[in-house]
Amino acid sequence: MDTKNSSQMITHDLIIIGAGLAGSWAALAAARDGAKNVAVLSKLHPLRSHSGAAQGGIAAALNNVRPADKDPRGPLEPIPETDEPIDSWELHMYDTVKGSDWLGDHDAIEIMVRDAIDIMYEFEHLGCVFSRLPDGRIAQRRFGGHSTPRANYAADWTGHVLLHTMHEQCLRYGVNFYSEWYALDLIVEDNVCRGIVALEILTGRIVTMRAKAVMFATGGYGRAFKITSNCTANTGDGLGMAYRAGVPLMDMEFVQFHPTGLYRHGILMSEACRGEGGYLLNNKGERFMSNYAPDKMELAPRDLVSRSEQKEIQEGRGVGPDGEGIHLDLRHLGEEKIKKVLPQVREIAIDFLGLDPITDLIPIQPTAHYGMGGIPTDVDGRVLANADGDIITGLYAAGECSCVSTHGANRLGSNSLLEASVFGRRAGKAIAQFLQNGAELAPLPGDPAGRTQQHLQRWLDNEGPELVEEIVVELQATMTNKCGVFRDGKRLLEAQQKISELQQRLKTARVMDKSSRFNTDLLAALEAEHLLNFSAVIVACAINRTESRGAHSRLDFPQRDDEQWLKHTVAHLTESGEPVLSYKTVNIDWERYPPEQRKY
């Protein structure tokens, strides 16, 4: 690959990196509000964005269904429109605040749950194909941690149909898509975003892309772990790129492990499995959640269920050849229901394990699923430069790569598609206003593309003794074994030391492909840099937080400590390459939702 003299220049008013639900909503909202030159850049085809893998539902208090009898896990029935509502945005807010273990910011949560109802009806009016009740209203199901059935769904293809709907609308409004382009560097100087440097994967050419505004919607970072529900593209590129450019990362110690990843694969078996009435069984056939969350059972929040599973496994009640699994039992739901509302789940179990949930128990295990932390933003998607709340002009973020902190220390299922939609739309509107208020192209500092070219050339020139892939495999094993569902100071320090060693080894690792066209070997090396850099932040934040809260569970500090730790962690990259940590106050409505003990 010859990176010399390959730089070109492209200019847009707005460049969005990431074509998932947050990026698509931002593009559509900005274009509808008058932004004229909107571009979306994605390292995948837009319809392969990971939003499409979300299965179970999107939360909103529509009040369409209720339990048919007093059994909280029994069948649901439509609520006549003349009846009193059983749900409200206030109840949705309380559930989300409680689910976050009181680390979510209440102003952001209130915006999300209030906007949820409007955005659901907008999805419907844009043509989204939801599952329906007999009277035509949107069907809803139960999800963990929610007091009422409020997950609106399309069988178990919810993210897929939402993403397709949004992509169609973006095309309708003339949004430009750069499909299979890879963002390399973010250009920020004097707290002003000036654009990005990108690589056209097909040709290998490096392009400086100037913009009045840049938005990150790059999704999650689960590929830092060995067992994960995330697709191979979820390597946290946005976080790594922003962090390297001087943007802080917030609350990175909080990584959610989903309770039902397919055994040894990690592929998601939707929370809809439990929302529709599925059971979790240990090797004695016991529904063990009665010992951990007797009221909610399998529909407790994800952090609690994952810890319960892991405890069963560690105490010898797991299933599978190595005892590292738990059984998911859907058999009692019946063939008709499984085929109607869980078709994708069934297909995954058959394809990857050769087991049919209609007749077989399905082995599952906790799987790294979602990052509550990310690039800190305000409620309009504007990226924060520090814990004091200063804004980086022209830089925005939304979706899983961001941290507006609606999820705090633990996300409730079906709130992720909601957050991406609500804050993607808000960011798009805010960007359109920013552009209309006279935003200008800021001058470029020096030769950003030239610096990027030199960085890539160093990779191509490396002839070290090991391959990048070997280092990534070691990182993933380290993060899973030492920074997983349960943590302690000793193992976290070991993880920190190991990551530091891997960072040094990566500097001399080699890529085998030296060509220009579709050099995925080179892309894997760039992704490995991101994985190592933000993993170091995850571990550093986890070491410092000497309490257990939400998804951050310390065996050596088992209690939540509001006096010391009711605050967000903010990490900056220092010249030495180490993160330096500061803290930010949680926005709490002390009158309506004061911190309380979290029980289910």
C-alpha positions as CSV (number, residue, x, y, z in Angstrom):
1,M,0.0,0.0,0.0
2,D,1.5,3.3,-1.1
3,T,0.1,6.1,1.2
4,K,2.3,8.8,-0.2
5,N,0.6,11.7,-2.1
6,S,-2.8,10.1,-1.8
7,S,-4.6,12.8,0.1
8,Q,-7.6,14.6,-1.3
9,M,-10.2,17.0,0.1
10,I,-13.9,16.6,0.5
11,T,-16.2,19.2,2.2
12,H,-19.6,18.9,3.7
13,D,-21.6,21.0,6.2
14,L,-22.2,18.0,8.4
15,I,-20.4,14.6,8.5
16,I,-21.8,11.8,10.6
17,I,-19.6,8.8,11.4
18,G,-21.8,5.8,11.8
19,A,-25.0,4.8,9.9
20,G,-26.9,3.1,12.7
21,L,-30.0,4.3,14.4
22,A,-28.4,7.4,16.1
23,G,-26.5,8.4,13.0
24,S,-29.5,7.9,10.7
25,W,-31.9,9.9,13.0
26,A,-29.4,12.7,13.2
27,A,-29.0,12.8,9.4
28,L,-32.7,12.8,8.8
29,A,-33.5,15.4,11.5
30,A,-30.8,17.7,10.3
31,A,-31.8,17.4,6.6
32,R,-35.5,17.9,7.5
33,D,-34.6,21.0,9.5
34,G,-32.7,22.6,6.6
35,A,-29.2,21.3,6.6
36,K,-28.3,21.1,2.9
37,N,-25.1,19.1,2.7
38,V,-25.3,16.1,5.0
39,A,-23.0,13.1,4.7
40,V,-22.9,9.8,6.6
41,L,-19.7,7.8,6.6
42,S,-19.7,4.1,7.6
43,K,-17.1,1.4,7.5
44,L,-19.9,-1.1,6.7
45,H,-22.8,-1.0,4.3
46,P,-25.3,1.2,6.3
47,L,-27.8,-1.6,6.7
48,R,-25.2,-3.8,8.3
49,S,-24.9,-1.3,11.2
50,H,-25.3,-3.1,14.6
51,S,-28.6,-1.3,15.4
52,G,-30.1,-3.9,13.1
53,A,-29.1,-6.7,15.5
54,A,-31.2,-5.4,18.3
55,Q,-34.0,-7.8,18.7
56,G,-36.5,-7.4,21.5
57,G,-38.0,-4.0,21.5
58,I,-37.9,-0.2,22.0
59,A,-39.4,1.2,25.2
60,A,-42.2,3.7,25.4
61,A,-45.2,4.1,27.8
62,L,-47.9,3.6,25.1
63,N,-50.3,1.8,27.5
64,N,-51.4,-0.7,24.9
65,V,-51.3,-4.0,27.0
66,R,-51.5,-5.2,30.6
67,P,-51.3,-8.5,32.4
68,A,-54.5,-10.5,31.8
69,D,-54.7,-11.6,35.5
70,K,-52.8,-11.2,38.8
71,D,-49.9,-13.4,37.6
72,P,-47.1,-10.9,36.8
73,R,-45.6,-13.4,34.3
74,G,-48.9,-14.5,32.9
75,P,-50.5,-13.6,29.5
76,L,-51.0,-10.0,28.3
77,E,-54.2,-8.5,27.0
78,P,-55.0,-5.2,25.2
79,I,-56.0,-2.3,27.3
80,P,-59.3,-0.7,26.1
81,E,-58.6,2.9,25.2
82,T,-61.3,4.0,27.6
83,D,-59.6,2.4,30.6
84,E,-57.3,4.1,33.1
85,P,-53.6,3.9,31.9
86,I,-51.3,1.6,33.8
87,D,-48.1,3.2,32.5
88,S,-46.7,6.7,32.3
89,W,-43.5,8.5,31.4
90,E,-43.0,9.1,35.2
91,L,-43.0,5.4,35.9
92,H,-40.7,4.8,32.9
93,M,-38.4,7.4,34.4
94,Y,-38.4,5.8,37.8
95,D,-37.6,2.4,36.4
96,T,-34.7,3.9,34.4
97,V,-33.3,5.8,37.4
98,K,-33.5,2.7,39.5
99,G,-32.1,0.6,36.8
100,S,-29.1,3.0,36.5
101,D,-28.4,2.5,40.2
102,W,-28.9,6.2,40.5
103,L,-25.9,7.1,38.3
104,G,-28.1,8.2,35.4
105,D,-28.6,12.0,34.9
106,H,-32.2,12.8,35.6
107,D,-32.6,15.6,33.2
108,A,-31.5,13.4,30.3
109,I,-33.6,10.5,31.5
110,E,-36.7,12.7,31.6
111,I,-36.1,13.9,28.1
112,M,-35.7,10.4,26.9
113,V,-38.9,8.9,28.4
114,R,-41.0,12.0,27.6
115,D,-39.9,11.9,23.9
116,A,-40.3,8.1,23.8
117,I,-44.0,8.2,23.0
118,D,-43.7,10.8,20.3
119,I,-40.8,9.0,18.6
120,M,-42.7,5.7,18.6
121,Y,-45.5,7.3,16.7
122,E,-43.1,9.0,14.4
123,F,-41.5,5.6,13.6
124,E,-45.0,4.3,12.9
125,H,-45.9,7.2,10.6
126,L,-42.6,6.8,8.7
127,G,-43.6,3.2,7.9
128,C,-42.0,1.0,10.5
129,V,-43.6,-2.5,10.5
130,F,-44.4,-3.3,14.1
131,S,-46.1,-6.3,15.5
132,R,-49.8,-5.5,16.2
133,L,-52.6,-6.1,18.6
134,P,-55.9,-7.3,17.1
135,D,-57.2,-3.7,17.1
136,G,-54.2,-2.5,15.1
137,R,-52.2,-0.8,17.9
138,I,-48.5,-1.5,18.4
139,A,-47.9,-4.7,20.4
140,Q,-45.8,-4.5,23.6
141,R,-44.0,-7.1,25.8
142,R,-42.3,-7.3,29.1
143,F,-38.6,-6.4,29.6
144,G,-36.3,-6.7,32.6
145,G,-36.4,-4.0,35.1
146,H,-39.6,-2.3,33.7
147,S,-42.7,-2.2,35.9
148,T,-45.1,-2.7,33.0
149,P,-45.0,-4.2,29.5
150,R,-43.6,-1.2,27.5
151,A,-41.2,-2.8,25.0
152,N,-42.7,-2.1,21.5
153,Y,-41.6,-4.7,19.1
154,A,-41.5,-6.2,15.6
155,A,-41.3,-10.0,16.4
156,D,-37.6,-10.3,17.3
157,W,-36.4,-8.1,14.4
158,T,-37.1,-4.7,16.0
159,G,-33.7,-3.0,15.4
160,H,-33.7,-4.4,11.8
161,V,-37.0,-2.8,10.9
162,L,-36.2,0.5,12.6
163,L,-32.9,0.7,10.8
164,H,-34.4,0.0,7.4
165,T,-37.1,2.5,7.9
166,M,-34.6,5.2,8.9
167,H,-32.2,4.5,6.0
168,E,-35.1,4.8,3.5
169,Q,-36.0,8.2,4.9
170,C,-32.4,9.4,4.8
171,L,-32.3,8.5,1.1
172,R,-35.6,10.3,0.6
173,Y,-34.1,13.5,2.0
174,G,-30.9,13.3,-0.1
175,V,-28.4,12.3,2.6
176,N,-25.0,11.3,1.1
177,F,-23.7,8.0,2.2
178,Y,-20.0,7.0,2.1
179,S,-20.3,3.2,2.4
180,E,-17.2,1.2,3.4
181,W,-15.2,4.3,4.4
182,Y,-13.1,4.2,7.6
183,A,-12.6,7.3,9.8
184,L,-9.0,7.5,10.8
185,D,-8.5,10.8,12.7
186,L,-10.6,13.5,14.3
187,I,-9.3,17.0,13.7
188,V,-9.8,19.2,16.8
189,E,-7.8,22.3,17.7
190,D,-8.4,25.1,20.2
191,N,-11.6,23.2,21.2
192,V,-13.1,23.5,17.7
193,C,-13.8,20.5,15.5
194,R,-12.6,21.0,12.0
195,G,-13.2,17.7,10.3
196,I,-11.8,14.2,10.0
197,V,-9.3,12.2,8.0
198,A,-10.8,9.1,6.3
199,L,-9.8,6.1,4.3
200,E,-11.8,4.8,1.3
201,I,-11.5,1.1,2.0
202,L,-12.0,0.0,-1.7
203,T,-9.1,2.1,-3.1
204,G,-6.9,2.9,-0.1
205,R,-6.9,6.6,-0.7
206,I,-6.7,9.0,2.2
207,V,-9.1,11.9,2.3
208,T,-9.4,15.0,4.5
209,M,-13.1,15.7,5.0
210,R,-13.8,19.2,6.2
211,A,-17.1,20.0,7.9
212,K,-18.8,22.7,9.9
213,A,-20.0,20.0,12.3
214,V,-19.0,16.4,12.9
215,M,-21.1,13.8,14.7
216,F,-19.9,10.5,16.1
217,A,-22.5,7.7,16.0
218,T,-20.0,4.8,15.9
219,G,-21.7,2.4,18.3
220,G,-20.3,0.1,20.9
221,Y,-17.1,-1.6,21.9
222,G,-17.9,-5.1,23.0
223,R,-15.1,-6.7,20.8
224,A,-12.7,-5.8,23.6
225,F,-14.1,-9.0,25.3
226,K,-13.8,-12.7,24.3
227,I,-17.4,-13.5,24.7
228,T,-19.6,-10.8,23.3
229,S,-22.9,-10.2,21.5
230,N,-21.3,-7.5,19.4
231,C,-20.5,-7.8,15.7
232,T,-16.9,-7.9,14.6
233,A,-17.1,-4.2,13.6
234,N,-17.9,-3.0,17.2
235,T,-14.3,-2.1,18.0
236,G,-15.0,1.3,19.6
237,D,-13.3,3.3,16.8
238,G,-15.2,6.4,17.7
239,L,-14.1,6.3,21.3
240,G,-10.5,5.5,20.4
241,M,-10.4,8.3,17.8
242,A,-12.0,10.9,20.1
243,Y,-9.8,9.9,23.0
244,R,-6.6,10.2,21.0
245,A,-7.7,13.7,19.8
246,G,-8.1,14.9,23.4
247,V,-11.8,14.3,23.9
248,P,-12.5,12.7,27.4
249,L,-14.4,9.5,28.0
250,M,-16.9,9.1,30.8
251,D,-18.1,6.2,33.0
252,M,-16.1,3.6,31.0
253,E,-16.0,1.2,34.0
254,F,-19.7,0.4,33.4
255,V,-19.9,-2.4,30.8
256,Q,-23.1,-4.4,30.7
257,F,-23.1,-8.2,30.4
258,H,-26.3,-9.5,28.9
259,P,-27.5,-12.7,30.6
260,T,-28.4,-14.6,27.5
261,G,-25.6,-14.9,25.1
262,L,-25.4,-18.1,23.2
263,Y,-23.1,-20.5,24.9
264,R,-19.4,-20.1,23.8
265,H,-20.6,-17.9,20.9
266,G,-22.0,-14.8,22.8
267,I,-24.5,-14.2,20.0
268,L,-27.6,-12.5,21.5
269,M,-30.6,-14.5,22.5
270,S,-33.0,-11.6,22.9
271,E,-34.3,-10.5,26.3
272,A,-37.7,-11.0,24.5
273,C,-37.1,-14.7,25.3
274,R,-37.6,-13.9,29.0
275,G,-40.1,-11.1,28.2
276,E,-42.3,-13.7,26.6
277,G,-42.0,-16.0,29.6
278,G,-38.8,-18.0,29.2
279,Y,-37.1,-19.6,32.3
280,L,-33.5,-19.7,33.4
281,L,-32.5,-23.1,34.8
282,N,-29.3,-24.5,36.5
283,N,-28.0,-28.0,36.1
284,K,-30.5,-29.2,38.7
285,G,-33.4,-27.8,36.7
286,E,-34.1,-25.1,39.2
287,R,-35.4,-21.6,38.3
288,F,-32.6,-20.1,40.5
289,M,-33.7,-16.5,40.0
290,S,-36.1,-17.1,42.9
291,N,-33.0,-16.9,45.2
292,Y,-31.8,-13.6,43.8
293,A,-34.9,-11.6,42.6
294,P,-38.0,-13.3,43.9
295,D,-40.4,-10.6,42.7
296,K,-39.0,-10.1,39.2
297,M,-37.4,-13.5,38.7
298,E,-36.0,-13.7,35.1
299,L,-37.1,-10.2,34.4
300,A,-34.8,-8.5,36.9
301,P,-32.3,-6.0,35.4
302,R,-29.5,-7.4,33.3
303,D,-26.7,-6.7,35.7
304,L,-28.5,-8.6,38.5
305,V,-29.4,-11.6,36.3
306,S,-25.9,-11.9,34.9
307,R,-24.4,-11.9,38.4
308,S,-26.9,-14.5,39.5
309,E,-26.0,-16.7,36.5
310,Q,-22.3,-16.3,37.2
311,K,-22.7,-17.2,40.8
312,E,-24.6,-20.4,39.9
313,I,-21.8,-21.2,37.5
314,Q,-19.0,-20.5,40.0
315,E,-20.8,-22.6,42.6
316,G,-20.9,-25.7,40.3
317,R,-24.5,-25.5,39.1
318,G,-23.6,-24.5,35.5
319,V,-24.3,-26.6,32.4
320,G,-22.2,-27.6,29.4
321,P,-18.9,-29.5,29.1
322,D,-17.0,-26.9,31.1
323,G,-19.9,-26.0,33.4
324,E,-19.8,-22.4,32.1
325,G,-23.4,-22.2,30.9
326,I,-27.0,-21.9,32.1
327,H,-30.1,-23.3,30.4
328,L,-32.7,-21.1,28.7
329,D,-36.0,-22.9,28.6
330,L,-38.6,-21.8,26.0
331,R,-40.3,-25.1,25.5
332,H,-43.4,-24.3,27.5
333,L,-44.1,-21.3,25.2
334,G,-45.2,-23.7,22.5
335,E,-44.3,-24.0,18.8
336,E,-46.8,-21.4,17.5
337,K,-45.7,-18.6,19.9
338,I,-42.0,-19.2,19.3
339,K,-42.4,-19.2,15.5
340,K,-44.5,-16.0,15.7
341,V,-42.6,-13.8,18.1
342,L,-39.1,-15.3,18.4
343,P,-38.3,-16.6,14.9
344,Q,-34.8,-15.1,14.8
345,V,-33.9,-16.5,18.2
346,R,-35.0,-20.0,17.0
347,E,-33.0,-19.7,13.8
348,I,-29.8,-18.7,15.7
349,A,-30.1,-21.6,18.1
350,I,-30.6,-24.1,15.3
351,D,-27.8,-22.6,13.1
352,F,-25.1,-22.3,15.8
353,L,-25.9,-25.1,18.2
354,G,-28.2,-27.5,16.3
355,L,-30.8,-27.1,19.0
356,D,-34.5,-26.1,18.5
357,P,-36.0,-24.1,21.4
358,I,-39.3,-25.6,20.6
359,T,-38.0,-29.0,21.9
360,D,-34.6,-28.3,23.5
361,L,-33.0,-26.5,26.3
362,I,-30.7,-23.8,25.0
363,P,-27.3,-23.2,26.8
364,I,-26.5,-19.6,27.3
365,Q,-24.0,-17.5,29.3
366,P,-23.3,-13.9,30.2
367,T,-21.9,-12.0,27.2
368,A,-20.4,-8.5,27.0
369,H,-23.1,-6.5,25.4
370,Y,-23.3,-2.7,25.9
371,G,-21.1,0.1,27.1
372,M,-22.9,2.6,29.4
373,G,-19.9,4.9,29.1
374,G,-18.6,6.8,26.2
375,I,-18.0,10.3,24.8
376,P,-19.6,12.8,27.2
377,T,-22.4,15.0,25.8
378,D,-25.1,17.3,26.8
379,V,-28.8,16.6,26.0
380,D,-28.4,18.1,22.5
381,G,-25.5,15.8,21.6
382,R,-22.8,18.5,22.0
383,V,-19.5,16.9,23.1
384,L,-18.1,18.0,26.5
385,A,-14.5,19.0,26.7
386,N,-14.1,18.3,30.4
387,A,-15.9,17.6,33.7
388,D,-16.8,21.3,34.0
389,G,-19.2,21.0,31.0
390,D,-17.3,23.1,28.4
391,I,-18.4,22.4,24.9
392,I,-16.2,21.4,21.9
393,T,-17.6,23.6,19.1
394,G,-18.9,21.7,16.2
395,L,-18.5,18.2,17.7
396,Y,-21.5,16.0,18.5
397,A,-22.2,12.4,19.5
398,A,-25.2,10.1,20.1
399,G,-26.0,6.4,20.6
400,E,-23.8,3.9,22.3
401,C,-20.5,5.7,21.6
402,S,-21.8,8.6,23.6
403,C,-22.6,9.1,27.3
404,V,-25.4,11.6,27.9
405,S,-25.9,9.2,30.9
406,T,-29.5,8.0,30.6
407,H,-28.3,4.5,31.6
408,G,-25.9,5.4,34.4
409,A,-24.3,2.2,35.9
410,N,-26.7,-0.2,34.1
411,R,-29.0,0.0,31.1
412,L,-32.5,-1.4,31.1
413,G,-33.3,-3.5,28.0
414,S,-35.2,-1.7,25.2
415,N,-33.9,1.7,26.3
416,S,-30.9,1.5,23.9
417,L,-32.9,1.8,20.7
418,L,-34.8,4.5,22.4
419,E,-31.8,6.5,23.5
420,A,-30.2,6.3,20.1
421,S,-33.4,7.5,18.5
422,V,-34.3,10.3,20.9
423,F,-30.8,11.8,21.2
424,G,-29.9,11.1,17.5
425,R,-32.9,13.2,16.6
426,R,-32.1,15.9,19.1
427,A,-28.5,16.1,17.9
428,G,-29.6,16.4,14.3
429,K,-32.0,19.2,15.2
430,A,-29.3,21.0,17.3
431,I,-26.8,20.6,14.4
432,A,-29.2,22.1,11.9
433,Q,-29.7,25.1,14.2
434,F,-25.9,25.4,14.7
435,L,-25.5,25.5,10.9
436,Q,-28.3,28.0,10.4
437,N,-26.8,30.3,13.0
438,G,-23.8,30.9,10.8
439,A,-21.3,28.1,11.5
440,E,-18.3,28.3,9.3
441,L,-15.6,26.0,8.1
442,A,-12.7,26.3,10.6
443,P,-9.3,26.4,9.0
444,L,-7.3,23.2,9.1
445,P,-4.2,23.0,11.3
446,G,-1.1,22.0,9.4
447,D,-1.4,18.8,7.4
448,P,-3.6,16.4,9.2
449,A,-3.8,13.9,6.3
450,G,0.0,13.9,6.1
451,R,0.3,12.9,9.8
452,T,-2.3,10.2,9.2
453,Q,-0.4,8.9,6.2
454,Q,2.8,8.7,8.3
455,H,1.0,6.7,10.9
456,L,-0.3,4.2,8.4
457,Q,3.0,3.9,6.7
458,R,4.6,3.0,10.1
459,W,2.2,0.1,10.3
460,L,3.0,-1.1,6.8
461,D,6.7,-0.8,7.5
462,N,6.6,-2.9,10.7
463,E,8.2,-6.3,10.5
464,G,7.8,-7.3,14.1
465,P,7.8,-10.9,15.4
466,E,4.0,-11.3,16.0
467,L,0.7,-10.6,14.3
468,V,-1.8,-8.0,15.5
469,E,-4.5,-10.7,15.8
470,E,-2.4,-12.5,18.5
471,I,-2.3,-9.4,20.7
472,V,-6.1,-8.8,20.3
473,V,-6.8,-12.4,21.4
474,E,-4.8,-11.8,24.5
475,L,-6.6,-8.6,25.2
476,Q,-10.0,-10.2,24.9
477,A,-9.1,-13.0,27.2
478,T,-7.7,-10.5,29.8
479,M,-10.8,-8.3,29.7
480,T,-13.2,-11.3,30.0
481,N,-11.2,-13.0,32.8
482,K,-10.1,-10.0,34.8
483,C,-12.6,-7.2,34.1
484,G,-15.8,-9.2,33.6
485,V,-19.1,-9.7,35.5
486,F,-17.2,-9.8,38.8
487,R,-14.1,-7.8,39.5
488,D,-11.6,-7.3,42.3
489,G,-8.5,-5.1,42.8
490,K,-5.9,-7.8,42.3
491,R,-7.2,-9.0,39.0
492,L,-7.9,-5.4,37.8
493,L,-4.2,-4.5,38.5
494,E,-3.1,-7.6,36.6
495,A,-5.3,-6.5,33.7
496,Q,-3.8,-3.0,33.8
497,Q,-0.3,-4.4,33.7
498,K,-1.2,-6.8,30.9
499,I,-2.8,-4.1,28.7
500,S,0.3,-1.9,29.2
501,E,2.5,-4.8,28.0
502,L,0.2,-5.4,25.0
503,Q,0.3,-1.8,24.0
504,Q,4.1,-2.0,23.8
505,R,4.0,-5.2,21.8
506,L,1.5,-3.7,19.4
507,K,4.0,-1.0,18.4
508,T,6.1,-3.6,16.6
509,A,3.4,-6.0,15.5
510,R,3.1,-6.5,11.8
511,V,0.4,-6.5,9.2
512,M,0.8,-9.0,6.4
513,D,-1.1,-7.2,3.7
514,K,0.8,-4.3,2.2
515,S,-1.7,-3.5,-0.6
516,S,-4.1,-0.6,-1.1
517,R,-7.4,-2.2,-2.0
518,F,-9.5,-3.5,0.8
519,N,-6.6,-3.9,3.2
520,T,-8.6,-5.4,6.1
521,D,-5.3,-6.4,7.8
522,L,-4.4,-2.8,8.2
523,L,-7.9,-1.9,9.4
524,A,-7.6,-4.6,12.1
525,A,-4.4,-3.0,13.3
526,L,-6.0,0.4,13.6
527,E,-8.9,-1.2,15.5
528,A,-6.5,-3.0,17.8
529,E,-5.0,0.4,18.8
530,H,-8.5,1.6,19.7
531,L,-9.3,-1.6,21.6
532,L,-6.2,-1.3,23.7
533,N,-6.5,2.4,24.4
534,F,-10.1,2.4,25.7
535,S,-9.6,-0.9,27.5
536,A,-6.9,0.8,29.5
537,V,-9.5,3.5,30.4
538,I,-12.1,0.8,31.4
539,V,-9.6,-0.9,33.7
540,A,-8.3,2.4,35.2
541,C,-11.8,3.6,36.0
542,A,-12.7,0.2,37.5
543,I,-9.7,0.2,39.7
544,N,-10.5,3.6,41.1
545,R,-14.2,3.0,41.7
546,T,-14.0,1.2,45.1
547,E,-17.7,0.3,45.3
548,S,-20.2,-2.0,43.5
549,R,-22.8,-0.1,41.5
550,G,-24.9,-1.5,38.6
551,A,-22.7,-3.4,36.1
552,H,-19.5,-2.6,38.1
553,S,-19.4,-5.3,40.7
554,R,-16.3,-5.4,43.0
555,L,-16.0,-8.5,45.2
556,D,-13.6,-6.6,47.4
557,F,-16.1,-3.6,47.7
558,P,-19.5,-5.3,47.5
559,Q,-21.6,-2.3,48.7
560,R,-22.7,0.8,46.8
561,D,-21.1,3.9,48.3
562,D,-23.2,7.0,47.6
563,E,-21.1,9.2,49.9
564,Q,-17.9,8.6,47.9
565,W,-19.0,7.5,44.5
566,L,-22.3,9.1,43.5
567,K,-20.4,10.8,40.6
568,H,-19.3,10.2,37.0
569,T,-15.8,9.3,36.1
570,V,-14.1,11.4,33.4
571,A,-10.9,10.2,31.8
572,H,-8.4,12.2,29.7
573,L,-5.4,10.9,27.8
574,T,-2.1,12.3,29.0
575,E,1.2,12.7,27.1
576,S,2.5,9.6,28.9
577,G,-0.3,7.6,27.3
578,E,-2.0,7.0,30.7
579,P,-5.5,8.1,31.5
580,V,-5.9,10.8,34.2
581,L,-9.3,10.7,36.0
582,S,-11.5,13.5,37.3
583,Y,-15.2,13.4,38.4
584,K,-18.5,15.0,37.4
585,T,-21.6,15.5,39.5
586,V,-24.6,13.4,38.7
587,N,-27.7,15.4,37.9
588,I,-30.3,14.1,40.5
589,D,-33.8,15.3,41.2
590,W,-33.6,14.9,44.9
591,E,-37.3,15.6,45.6
592,R,-38.8,13.1,43.1
593,Y,-36.1,10.4,42.8
594,P,-33.7,10.4,45.8
595,P,-31.3,7.5,45.9
596,E,-32.6,4.4,47.6
597,Q,-31.7,0.8,48.0
598,R,-32.0,-1.1,44.7
599,K,-34.2,-4.2,45.3
600,Y,-36.1,-6.4,42.8
